[in-house]
Amino acid sequence: MPGGRLTQQERQQIALGLADGLAYAEIARRLDRPTSTITREVMRNGGPTAYRADLAHRATEHRTRRRQAAPRGPKAPPQPEGRDAEAVREYEETFTTVLMGSGMPKMMSRVMACLCMTDSGSLTAAELARHLQVSPASVSKAITFLDSQGFVRREADEGRRERYVVDEDVWYQSMMASARAIAQVVGIARQGVGVLGPGSPAAARLENVARFLDFVSESTARAAEQARDILHTKPETIPDSPTPANPL
């Protein structure tokens, strides 16, 4: 499997594959590249609908020049569990770009990916700023957004510091927050029906919006409740080899 950076020709093949509606895995197979490489390439360069090979190639060259010109930071600390530091870095970047593709802003995506990848599930603002090499103000803004969306919570740490925590049921909390936000849209849409007059085309449109989103909100909340137990169920471990039978 070839390594190194993507070539301009490969980026053109990615663009053609996206235009043909191919999945990332299929594009990766045709280029003999990891699927994560294709995912990261597309998501960091506009997403599947806005990806352009020429712009992506120029953006990569610009990032490379900027990285080479930047002063070298401290050496990355050794990874726990014998993890490959480069593989972890690449995965964090891919995770971030996928979160961005879902609509989450860049800094919020970086903070969320960083928190999810810590074994402790929590970090302080200083730890996040140091790892991401950003200002504490940027971290604070990202945390405020993530907290409002139910992705993280705050807890007191030593002194006056706070720790930012990703709970095991973070995705449940996020889904419930989304359902509540949709329910608010339902309410305002139904309010508009009364204001605009039940018989008007605009009111009919808003009523349809309300009915659709009401169904989505209730279905989302119901599905999240039903699936919540999965988050607290440890996956079964598969033994490396079958246990030998007792001799007769």
N, C-alpha and C positions, 0 to 999 in steps of 0.2 A: 504494500500500500504506500503510495507516495506521501512524503512528508513535506514540510516547508510551507511557505505561503502560497495562496492561490494565485495562479497566473491570470493574465487578462483573458486568455482564451477560455480558461475554466469559468471565469465569471460570465463570459458570453454564453457558455453552455448552461450555466445556472439560470440566466435570464430567459433563454429559450425554453428551458424546462418549466419555469414558472408560467410562462406564457401558454404552454401546452397543458397547464393544470397538473403537472406531476407533483407528487409528494416529495418532501425533503429526502426521505429515505431512498426513493427511486433515483433522484438526481445524484445523491451521494454514491449509490451503487454504480451508476454510469461513469462517474468520475473517479471511482475507486478511492473515495474519501469517507471519513467518518460522518455519520449523519449530523453529529454535533457541530462539525465544521461548517456544513451548509446552513444549518439553523442559525448559528452565530453570524455568519456572513450576511444572510438575508435580513435578519432582524436588526442588525446594527446599521443597515444601509437602506432604510425606508420600508422594510417589510415586503411581503409577497406581491402587493399590488403596486408598489412604487419603486421596486428595485430596478436600478439601471447599472449595467456592467461598467460603463465608462466612469460614471460618478463614483461607484464603489471602489474602483481601482485607484482613482485619484485620491479619494478619502483615505485609503489604506496607505498610500505613499506618504501622504501628509502626516498621518499618525506615526508612521515609522520615523520620519525625519524629526518630528517633535520629540519622540521617545529617545532618539539617539542624542539629541541636543540637551535633553534634561539631565541635571546632575544625578548621579547614582545615589539612591537612597540606601538605608541600612539593609544588610543582608536579611532575607526572609528567615524567620525562625523555623526550626525543624518542625515538621508536621507530626501530629500524634498518630498512633496506630500504623506507623510505617507508611503513611500516604505519600504519594508522589506530589511534591510541591507544585510542579508545573501542571500536572493534570488537575489539581485542585484549583489553581488559578484559572485555567481554561474553562473548567466547569462553572466557576463562579461568574465568569464573563458570559457564558452561554445562558446560565440561569437568569442573569440580569437582563439580557437582551430579550429573552422569552417573556419576562414580566413586563418589559417595556412594550412588547408586541401586544400584550393583553390590554394596554391602555394606561398602565402605571407610569408616571413620570420617571425620568432617568435616575435622579438622586434617590427617590423613594425606592426604586427597584434595586439600586445598589445596596441600600441599607437593609432592605428586606432579604435579599439574597445572603448578605453577610450574616445576619442574625439566624437565618434558617440553617446555615452551614456550621454554626458553632455547636459543639457538643453540649455546652451548658445551656444553650438557648437564650442567653442573655448577655448583654454588653453595656458598658457605660458609654456616655457621649464621647469621652476622651478615647476610649478603646476603638470606637467606631471611626472617629476622626483620624486616629493614627493608622488604622488599617486601610481606610479608603483614601488617605492623604487629602482630606478636605477640611474645611473650617468647621469648628463646633457649631457655628450658626447654620451651616448647610445641613448638618446632622439634626439640629433642633427643628428646622423647618420640615425635614423629611419625617421625623418622628411625629410631629403634630398631625401631619397628613395620615400617616399609617395608624395612629391612635384613633383618629376620627373614623377610619374605615374598619376598625375592629381587628386590625392585623397585629398590633402590639399592645402591651399594657406597660405601665410604669410601676416600679416599686422602689421603696427607699433602700438606699445603700449606706455605706459608712459615711458619717458626717452628713452633709447636705446634698450629696450626690444622688442621682437616680440611676437605676438600671432599667434597661428596656428589654422586655421579655416577649419571646414568641412562645405562646402556650401550645400544648399538644393539639388543642382544638381550635387553633388559629383559623383554619379554613372554615370551620363551622361558624365561628364568630363573624367572619367576613361575609359568609353567605347570608347570615341573619341580618347583618347590617345592610347588605344589598337589598334584601327583601323589604326591610323597613323603609329604605329610600324609595323603592319602587312604589310602596304603598302610599307614600306622600304624593307622588305624581298622580296616583289614582284619585286621591282626594281632591287635588287641585283641578284635575280634568273634570270631575263630576261637579265641582263648584262652577266651572265654566259653562256646563250645560244649562244650569239655572240662569246664569247671567246672560247668555246669548239667546236663550229661548229654545225650548225643547224641540220645536218643529224646524229649526233652521239647519242648513247643511253643516255649518260650523259646529253646532251643538251635537249633531249626529256623529260627526268626526270625533269629537272629544269623548262622546259616550263609547264609541268603539275602542278608542285608546284606553279608556278606563277599564272596560271589560277585559280587554286583552291583558293589560298589565296587572289587573287584579288576579287573573288566573295565573300569570307568571309568578307574582309575588307569593301567592298561597302555595303554589307547586314547589317553589324554591324552598320556602320555609319547611314544608312537609318533608321534602326529600332530605334536607339537611338534618332534620330531627331523626329521620329513619336511619340515616347513614352515620350518625354521631358515634354510635358504639364502635364502629370500625376504627376510629381514631384511638380508642382505648383498648384495642385488642392486639396483643403482640402476635406477629406472624409466626406460624409454626416453623420450627427449625428442622431442616432436613439433614439427617445424619450423612456423613461422608461416605459411609459404607454400611451395608446391612449388618445388623447384629447377628453373629453366628448362633446357630441353634445349639441348645444344650446337648451334649453327647448323651446317647442312650446308655 
